[in-house]
Amino acid sequence: MTYAPQRIYEEVAYVAYHFHWGLQDILDLEHPQRLRFVSEIASINTRLAEER
């Protein structure tokens, strides 16, 4: 299965921005793992925004 390049860029940028991981470390993740990190980061951001 292939993924849209734009979507991969978005996922990588999101994880890199929040976790400060390098490109290769993020790309080495399997896609489901990468999506899980994206989901967890989004949940953390939502909780933090609601606490304000």
Contact map, one row per residue, 1 for C-alpha under 8 A:
1110000000000000000000000000000000000000000000000000
1111000000000000000000000000000000000000000000000000
1111101100000000000000000000000000000000000000000000
0111111100000000000000000000000000000000000000000000
0011111110000000000000000000000000000000000000000000
0001111111000000000000000000000000000000000000000000
0011111111100000000000000000000000000000000000000000
0011111111110000000000000000000000000000000000000000
0000111111111000000000000000000000000000000000000000
0000011111111100000000000000000000000000000000000000
0000001111111110000000000000000001100100000000000000
0000000111111111000000100110000000000000000000000000
0000000011111111100000000000000000000000000000000000
0000000001111111110000000000000000000100000000000000
0000000000111111111110000100000000001100100000000000
0000000000011111111111100100000000000000000000000000
0000000000001111111110000000000000000000000000000000
0000000000000111111100000000000000000000100000000000
0000000000000011111110000000000000000000000000000000
0000000000000011111111000000000000000000000000000000
0000000000000011101111101100000000000000000000000000
0000000000000001000111111100000000000000000000000000
0000000000010001000011111110000000000000000000000000
0000000000000000000001111111000000000000000000000000
0000000000000000000011111111100000000000000000000000
0000000000010011000011111111100001000000000000000000
0000000000010000000000111111110000000000000000000000
0000000000000000000000011111110000000000000000000000
0000000000000000000000001111111011000000000000000000
0000000000000000000000000011111111000000000000000000
0000000000000000000000000000111111100000000000000000
0000000000000000000000000000011111110000000000000000
0000000000000000000000000000111111111000000000000000
0000000000100000000000000100111111111100000000000000
0000000000100000000000000000001111111110000000000000
0000000000000000000000000000000111111111000000000000
0000000000000010000000000000000011111111100000000000
0000000000100110000000000000000001111111110000000000
0000000000000000000000000000000000111111111000000000
0000000000000000000000000000000000011111111100000000
0000000000000010010000000000000000001111111110000000
0000000000000000000000000000000000000111111111000000
0000000000000000000000000000000000000011111111100000
0000000000000000000000000000000000000001111111110000
0000000000000000000000000000000000000000111111111000
0000000000000000000000000000000000000000011111111100
0000000000000000000000000000000000000000001111111110
0000000000000000000000000000000000000000000111111111
0000000000000000000000000000000000000000000011111111
0000000000000000000000000000000000000000000001111111
0000000000000000000000000000000000000000000000111111
0000000000000000000000000000000000000000000000011111
